[in-house]
Amino acid sequence: MYKTVLGKAQNLPKAIGSSLGLAIAWLLTGINTTLAQQQNLPVCQPPNPGEYLLLVISPTADNQNQLRRAIPNEIKTTTCRYLTDTVTRIGGFTKIDDANRWARYINSIVGLSAIITTRPGERLATQPTTQTPQINQLNQLNQPNQTAAYQPQRLKNGFAVLVDYFNRPEVANQVKQIVGGDVGFVSYGQRPYLLATYTTNQKDAYSTLQKLSERGFFAVIVDSSKVMLLRPIVNLPNSQF
């Protein structure tokens, strides 16, 4: 009897090791499958003129199924890629207040966060979108005599309104005039943006988004906790404007 128990005890580490190996293999397979699915997704289509678009961050199939169950069948949804995120695209909103209400509803019912954006004006949309390294753009977006230390930090919870400046540093001065305050430089989804505003007041964030969109800028509202602040204030000589 003792030999039998001893034999089972000696085999126990092998059994645990085998089970652990299978568990790790299953986990890695799941991760690889998720990455492959994300790579196969189409890039999200931009909104139509005058349309406000919801991009709900939904990285898993479970997230996507929960979201579809929470919204009416007549609302069309598409799973696609936005920057590095897997999102569910929900369009058709003609008023920012409607998009705002749906974003709050989805967050309350499903617990998912949404990015709200609208179509940029042709003035900026036609500019090239190729991005240079962020540290080089950081230098471009500051006067030569500025020597402040480069100390990136993540923003706290709230709402950040970001502007894609399409490799045109002078856009910072334009955005500054529209928002009536300082403009920062940030990274979101491994891409650089101008920070038009950072606030915990949702109404103020949507007001800034609408103001920028009406002036033809490509602006988005995102969860500020996912934004890395690279420079709190961007300054350029007015002669470059």
ZIWO-V244026 format. One record per pair of residues at least 6 apart in sequence whose C-alpha atoms are under 6 Angstrom apart, sorted by the first residue. I is the first residue (numbers start at 1). J is the second residue. If there is no record, write none. Layout:
# ZIWO-V244026
I;J / I;J
This chain:
# ZIWO-V244026
41;80 / 42;80 / 43;80 / 43;81 / 44;80 / 44;81 / 44;82 / 47;53 / 47;118 / 47;119 / 49;119 / 51;93 / 51;94 / 51;118 / 52;93 / 52;94 / 52;117 / 52;118 / 53;91 / 53;116 / 53;117 / 53;118 / 54;89 / 54;90 / 54;115 / 54;116 / 55;87 / 55;88 / 55;89 / 55;114 / 55;115 / 56;87 / 56;88 / 56;113 / 56;114 / 57;87 / 57;113 / 58;64 / 58;86 / 58;87 / 59;86 / 77;89 / 77;90 / 78;88 / 78;89 / 79;87 / 79;88 / 80;86 / 80;87 / 81;87 / 83;189 / 84;189 / 93;99 / 103;114 / 107;113 / 115;221 / 115;222 / 116;220 / 116;221 / 117;220 / 120;216 / 120;217 / 120;218 / 121;216 / 129;166 / 141;169 / 141;234 / 142;234 / 142;235 / 142;236 / 143;236 / 152;229 / 152;230 / 153;228 / 153;229 / 154;227 / 154;228 / 154;229 / 155;224 / 155;225 / 155;227 / 156;225 / 157;224 / 157;225 / 158;199 / 158;200 / 158;224 / 159;198 / 159;199 / 159;200 / 159;222 / 159;223 / 159;224 / 160;197 / 160;198 / 160;221 / 160;222 / 160;224 / 161;196 / 161;197 / 161;220 / 161;221 / 162;193 / 162;194 / 162;195 / 162;196 / 162;219 / 162;220 / 163;193 / 163;194 / 163;218 / 163;219 / 164;193 / 164;218 / 165;171 / 170;240 / 170;241 / 176;182 / 176;183 / 182;233 / 183;195 / 183;196 / 183;233 / 183;234 / 184;194 / 184;195 / 184;231 / 184;232 / 184;233 / 184;234 / 185;194 / 185;195 / 185;230 / 185;231 / 186;192 / 186;193 / 186;228 / 186;229 / 186;230 / 187;227 / 187;228 / 188;227
